[in-house]
Amino acid sequence: MSLPKKIDLHMHTSVSDGSDSPEEIISHVKCAGIELFSVTDHDAIKGCETITGLLEEGDPRFMTGVEFSCKDGEGQYHILGYGYDPASSPIREAVGEGHAIRMEKLKKRLGFLKDEFGFVFSEEDEAALFALDNPGKPHIGNMMVRYGYAVSKEEAISKYLDRFRAGNAYITPERAISAILDSGGVPVLAHPSYGRGDDLILGSDMDARLRRLISLGLEGVEAFYSGFTEKLQAEILGFAKKYSLFVTAGSDYHGSNKLVRLGDTNLSEGDEYPEGLLRFLERAGFTA
Amino acid sequence: MKEVSVKTAGNEISIILSGRIDSNNAHDVESEIMSAVSGKSSLPVVIDAEALEYISSAGLRVILRIKKIFPDLRIINVCTDVYDILDMTGFTEMMTVEKAYRVVSVDGCEEIGRGANGTIYRIDRDNVVKVYNNADALADIQHEREVAKLALILGIPTAISYDIVRVGNSYGSVFELLNASSFSKILSTEPEKFDWCVKEYVEMLKKIHSTVVPEGKLPDMKETALSWARFMQDYLPEESGKKLLSLVEAVPHDDHMIHGDYHTKNLELQNDEVLLIDMDTLAVGHPIFELASMYNSFVGYSEADHETIKKFQGFDFETGGAFWRASLAAYLGTTSEKKVREVEDKARIIGYARMIRRSIRRGGLDTASGRAEIDLWKGELIELLEKTDTLLFTRNELEIEASNDNLPLVTDFIEQHLDEIGCSPKIKMQISVAAEEIFVNIANYAYNPGAGKATVRVEVADEPVTVTITFIDSGKPFDPTKKADPDVTLSAEERNIGGLGIFMTKKIMDDIRYEYSDGKNILTLKKDIK
């Protein structure tokens, strides 16, 4: 297969915190002229399974994806996994674990709202929350507005939900990386310069972080990212070269939940692909 | 406190950020901005960060996303901490980021320098601020900082500004200048240091003029001079105008540095180090353009009113004139008044053109005193143009690395001066032979096994016509005149070759003197030419 001219390997559907359903995201990907894409929901592979079943002859090429939120003593990371077999048990167990942690947090959040403020919801509404693929603060916030506990979702989050600290309920990077590898996938560090939230990792800190993750099995870095300046991109490409890592490109599209445009990876059409990206595409079955 | 508010004022959207923008509120800040700016993507957007204390990577991503919708996004009033984050992550390279500037007052501060574009004040014991004349000076400040860095890299001792501040309605750049005095101040208060000032001033000038600037880094002074010459076409008789233009056009391109505003207020003595300041006029070009501006500073501007220089430099017109002539003589490496006058006249041509243009553009023709000044300069200029055929000149001094490879430069340099006086080929050859002996001797032995410089000075005097060639090096003390003459009665194989060289030199030249002074070997050769 010849090389795809436009790629976007990082986007979220409504299975996690994006606003597009898997069906919608396929049509948006087509409109954007993307020739290779991957859906990377947080701790979930259900969107990928749905999309695999929906794709038809002539549609853009698709690669399974996932984005694990990880944490250990050294910091927080988003680890992307690409091209895994969705039927294999290691990846299913890992997302199951991630999902369980999320459900546990939901339970604690609801308990917190009840204990601290006396906010209670009907059993049906709580059950509906637990039935969501990826219930989080916005979903609870919306419900609080419906019950009249807050005037807006934003107020619900900043005034009430953010007062609860969900704590260290994340899987470790070791766990995420080995689950991806054991399911035949490629583990890639998402938007490396931006750890998570407030982390900004540069220079020797970045170097140390990468060495550690590489020792755990990391194989690639998302050097092309919508939120990178040229300087950050150049730094990550430098590390990719230094450690012979795969290079990927992703927008982190969240539908209408964020301002990111689908396909905006800062890798322009016509740009020469760096060696790490060519190797990644080759592994996915594309040749120059 | 709310972290964001959006105002549409005039034709601009202002996003005012305050406090901390981090992962806790970045999402809300983004939603707020988006709902306020939606549908207005044609208006310019500016983020006012005056009250922003911290921005995390989550906040940076929001800024980047705004930038993608509003490509002309600017961020202003950024505090140092936030600026550092933006700088480190490359945001300062992809959008306009203006720092919040400290406000500094120069009321009552000592004025220590003044250049074409600004005035330098001492704000405390260790720091000075250069206040720019124009209110919109940020680009100029940036330019000066860039060229100062370039000069420093190329080996010119200078001060580089470390901060930009707000002074009244304009901007200033702050430099560290510890306990320094300008040369103007030294000349005004310690007249006994006149000779020392000339020596240091000329040494710096030579250093500037021997610095090669990579192509395209600095403006070409010839272009500027051409624009002056073109301007003058409307104010000079046709013939004079044409002559002026052709003289400037004939000046060859030169990639050596010139300062452009080299007077004694722009030279500072800091402890024992001489520093060049006020670098915004740095350019490349032939040294005649530099000399023109020097003439104006010390003499030209004060020709009509001798008090002018006092206000500007602190010393009087006589001191200014004496300093200019002594410096020019030392720069040329001559003691001949005739030569100094000759080069001064060339400098005056460019100098007058520049001053007349400047005065006319500032409304000089509208006042009686302005017209008187312009008429004075114009009269001189027309006279000078009649008797001048080239703006080029040769210095009587050449300073080069003492190595055998440079021998052709030395002989060419000497022969050039001999040609000027129409010296016969025979004498020319004899003198070249003598000079070669001396220079090769310095190249081989003076700094052996190290390396160093040699200075060759050529002086021509009339009536009687004599040529004086001086070789100066800072190597091991060595007096070649003391060397015993070889026994020329011996056969070639038996003779000491080295000794023969100095013997020939003595035979060729009419006088040869050696002096060791100030750590230097000074050898002077003289030849009478019929």
Interface residues (C-beta under 8 A of the other chain):
Chain A: E154 I157 S158 D162 S193 Y194 G195 R196 G197 D198 D199 L200 L202 S226 G227 F228 T229 E230 K231 L232 K258 L259 V260 R261 D264
Chain B: D22 S23 N24 N25 D28 E30 S31 M34 S56 S57 A58 L60 R61 V62 L64 R65 I66 K68 I69 I85 M88 T89 G90 F91 E93 M94
